[in-house]
Each structure stands twice: as C-alpha cells, then as structure tokens.
Amino acid sequence: MPEDLKDLERRVKERKEHIDRILKFVLRILPKHGKTTKREVRSSNTNVVWELDLVNFHFKGNFSQNALGGNFIVITYEDTQVFEVYYQSNIKEYSVSHYVVDQTIPWQCVLDRLMKNFKSVLSSLKHKKKERSQEEKKKEKEEQKTKKLYKEAMRLGVVKPSN
C-alpha cells in the first residue's frame, strides 16, 4: 500500500475513533444533564431537542423518533460551531456535516479533557449552582423581611405609603 494511502487510512481511523468517543459522550450526558428545550409530538413522529451548556461548550441534540430517524448532534465552542453529525436511525451510519480542524480553535483538546474529567467538572458545577441557589434564597428571604418591615411600618404610621 502506498505511503499516502497508509497515512489516509490512519487519519480516517483516528477521526472515526474521535467522533465515536464524542457521540458516545454527548448521547450519555444530554438526556441525563441537558434541558429539554423542545418536544413536539405529532401523528407519525416525536421531535425532542436537548441542550446543555458546559464550560465553554454548548451541546445540542435534535432527535426525531420515527421510522426514518433524522437526528442531529451539534457542538458549539465559544460561539463557534465546531461539530455537527447527522444520522438516520442507526448512529453507526452517521455523516459528519461539520468538523472544525482549525488549530486556532483548540476545541478538540478541551473537549477531550472535559470528557476525561466530566465527573469532577459536573461536581464543581453542581456545587457552584448550589451556592448560587443558597445565595438567591438568602437574598429572597432578606427581601421578604424588608417588605414585611415596610408593611408593618406603614400600618403603624411610621412611614407613609408612596404613590
């Protein structure tokens, strides 16, 4: 086999393995951690869109459950679409619509690190979300306390109602 064909074969194998890892990862995290942004049930199909923002990535899966399929997985990195795959009903027969190879956009390395460290990244995000939630609850409680105080002050004539 000529050297350039061996190189092409190696590059095809590497790309396929990388895409397979990405698809496996996205199909695992979207239903579990993503948000359903669209769900349409029609007579012959159901269309569901899941989305997830994680670190600098936006993952989107548009899935049509019918005999013909029609599924898209799109990844955006820092506001640039870097990956899109389409498949009918069999994911092993996917077709790559978009795959950024530009070295100035290091999405592949960053995504590989995210996939490798997903549990710790998710744990950190959950912790931050919990902290924000606690802060919001504390702020809401303080606002309610202030409202109650003003209401009591108006009832007692300490302050006059503003028009």
PyMOL commands that set and color helices and strands:
alter all, ss='L'
color gray80, all
select helices_A, chain A and resi 3-33+91-93+107-116+118-155
alter helices_A, ss='H'
color red, helices_A
select strands_A, chain A and resi 35-41+46-54+57-65+71-77+80-87+95-99
alter strands_A, ss='S'
color yellow, strands_A
deselect
rebuild
show_as cartoon
